[in-house]
């Protein structure tokens, strides 16, 4: 997956520890930064595709990314079971 987007991320403007918080307040701080970042979508996709377990990526915490990944797996399984696939599943 392409990583050129990383050079444009708002995360470059703050210490990396900001995105690896130890509490819920820290997660909210990171989310606020991500919310205004033009690279939020590719960042989230990068974390999901690479199964990154720690930190806030694309505005999503570890728990949120697990939920997103699980929902996508279930959707793909449902599409496969129904005999249909979306364009993104064919790539």
CORZI-V196354 format. One record per helix or strand of 3 or more residues. SS is the DSSP state (H for helix, E for strand). FROM is the first residue (numbers start at 1). TO is the last residue. If there is no record, write none. Layout:
((SS	FROM	TO) (SS	FROM	TO))
This chain:
((H	4	8) (H	10	13) (H	16	19) (H	24	35) (H	40	49) (H	62	81) (H	88	90))
